[in-house]
Amino acid sequence: MKRRIIKINEEKCNGCGICAAACHEGAIGMVDGKAKLLREDYCDGLGDCLPSCPTGAITFEEREVPAYDHAAVLASQAKKAADGGCPSGGGCPGSQSKTLHHTPQGSQLNQWPVQIKLAPINAPYFSNAHLLIAADCTAYAHGNFHSTFMKNKVTLIGCPKLDAVNYAEKLTAILANNDIQAVTVIRMEVPCCGGIVQAVETAMKNSGKHIPWQVITITTDGEVEY
């Protein structure tokens, strides 16, 4: 049948995951850092996800798609609740952002997700937070990364060389929309890691806020350079 349904522009999508959390039917999920319409028959076409999208990546279109299956949506929600987790298919709309209260022994991770490209723009754990923005490799190069750097901080990680994402845009939104008290950037000494510092510097300027921040460099031998 031909009906109204959402359309997601992957080029505009910044991977924040807010639309997936706003979709009560579970039609949208996160796949490879991008929002995807996982089930056409789960989308009711009402568009609760539209106003939540910060980049305007979601619009309506009319095309031939399966009818909205309300019974299937209810069954999926019931199964998810019974399993205590996410249905298979690539996304967990209800848990894109959460504060962690129970972590493995020795872990200082305080929230999920940790990838910059998956982090929400707004979350309760950002309130009055000290933000740690780290290049992926730093946690592997430094043996005591958790206890030395992550304790009592909100941690976001990424690789400026491998991730095809504009970190500055997402970080600007996080800084502008939350009461961040301080920012620590941790990079490797290799040249490609300079991209994460540049992204934070740009975000600081574009946010219009004056937030204390520092850069710490980890050598390939695991040493720390302040």
N, C-alpha and C positions, 0 to 999 in steps of 0.2 A: 504494500500500500504506500501511497505518497503522503508524507506528513512532515511536520516541522521537527527538526532535530538539530542538535548542536554541531558545530564544526570547529575544530581546533587548528589554529595556524601554528605549526611547529616552529617556524622561524621566529615568531614573536614570543613563544613560550619560554619563560626563563627558569622553569623547573621548580617553582616555589611550592607546588603541591596544594595551594589553598583551594583550588577548584575541586580537587579530589576530596578534600575534607568537607566541602560544601555540598557535594553531590550525595544526597541521602540514599539514593537508589543503588549506589555503587557502580554506576555506569562508567565513571572515569577512574583511571588508575595511573600510577607513575611507572613508565617503562624507559629505561636508559636515560633517566633524568628529564624526561618530557611527559607532559600530560597526554593520555591517550583515551579515546572513546573505546572502552573494552567490549561493551555489549550494547548494540543499538537497541535491542528490545528492553533494556533497562532504562533508557533515556526517555523521560516523559515529555520532554520538550518545553517544560516550564521555565527552565533557565535559572535555577538557583545559583548555578556556578558562574553566570555571567558577571554580576556585580562584584564578585570576589576576585576576578582576574585583574592584576595590577598592570598588565601590558596590553590588554585588549585583544588577547589571542583567541578568545571564544566569541563566536557569532552564531546566528541561526541560519539554517538553509532548509529548503524543502526538497526532498528526494525520495526515491523508492527505498524504503527500509521496512524491516519487520514491525508489526504492531507492538505498542508498549505492552509488556507482559507483567502486570502488577503482581500476579500470583507468583511468578518466578522471582521477582524482587523480594517478596516477603519470605519465600523459601530460602533464598540466598542469605538474607539477613538473619534468619533463624539459625541456619547452619553455622554462620560466622559466630553468632553468640554462643552456640553450643560448643564449638571448637575452641573458643577463646582466642581466635586469631583471625587471619585474613583469608578470604577465598582465593583459590589459585587464579592466575591470569595476569599478574603483574603489578597489582597495587593494593594498598590498604588505606582507603580513603579516610578512615576514622583515626589513624594513628600517624599522620604525617609529622606531627610535632608532639613531643612529650618530655616531661621531666622524669629522669630516672631516680628512683628512690632506693633501689636495690641493685648494686653492681657487684661483679665478681671481686674476690679478694685482691686488693692492690689497685683496682681500677679507680681512677678519679674522674671518669666520664660522668657528667651530670645531666646530659640531655641527649635526645635523638630527634632528628638525624644530625650527622656531623658534617656531611659534605656541603660545601658552600652552595653548590648548584641545587641541592635538595632542601636547604634550610628555608623555613617560612620567613616572611618579612616581619611578622608579629608573633610573639609567643610569650607566655608569662615568665619564662626563665630569662628573657632578655631584660626584664625590669631591674635596673640598678646593677647590671652585670659588668664584670670585668671580662672582656671578650678576648679569647686567644685565637688568633688566625694563623694556622700553621701549614706549611708545605707538607705534602704527604710523607716525603722521605724522612723528615726530621724525627719522627717517632721511632723509626727503625735505626737511625744513626746514633741516637742518644739513648743509652740503656735505662736511664731513670726518668724518661720523659713525663710519665704520669705524675710521679711524686714531685718532680722539680718544677714543672710548668703548668700542668692541668688542674691542680688542686684549687677548688673554689672558683673556677672559671668556666665560662661557656666556651666550648671548643668547636671551631669550624676549620675544616681542612680542605685542601684542594691542590691540584697540580697545574700551574699556569702553562706548562708546556703541552700537557696531554688533554686537558679539558677544553673543549671548544665552547667556552662560556665566558661572557663578559662579567668577570667578578666585580668590577667596579660598580656596575649597575645594581647588582643585588646587595652589595655591601653598603652602598649609598642609601638604599631603601631601609636596610636594617638600622643603620646609624641614625637616619632622619626620623624614624618612627618609634624609636625606643630610647629609654634613658640609660644609655651605655656610659659607665663611669670611667673606663679606661680600656685601652686596646694594646695587646702585646702581639707583635708579628714575629713568627719564627720561620726562618728560611735556611736553606742549605747554602754553603759557600759557592756552589756552582752558579754560573751566569744565568741560566734559565730561571732560577728562583727569584731573580729580580722582578719578574712580572707580578708576583704576589705582593711585593712591597709597593710597586707602582699602583696596583689596584687599590690598596688601602689608602695610599696618599691621595689618589683621585677621589675616593669615596669620602675621605675627611673633608676635602675642599667642597665637594658638591653637596654634602649634607648640611653645610652652613653651621656646623657646630664646632666648638673648640674642646676636643676630647684629648686628654693626655695619652700619648702612645709612644711605644718604643719598639725597636727592631733588635732581635737577637739572632745571631748566625751560628749554625751548627756546622762544624767542619766534617769532611768525609771520614775523619778519624773519630768522630763523636765528641770532639771538644766543643766547648761553648765560648763564643766571642760576643761580649756585650758591646 
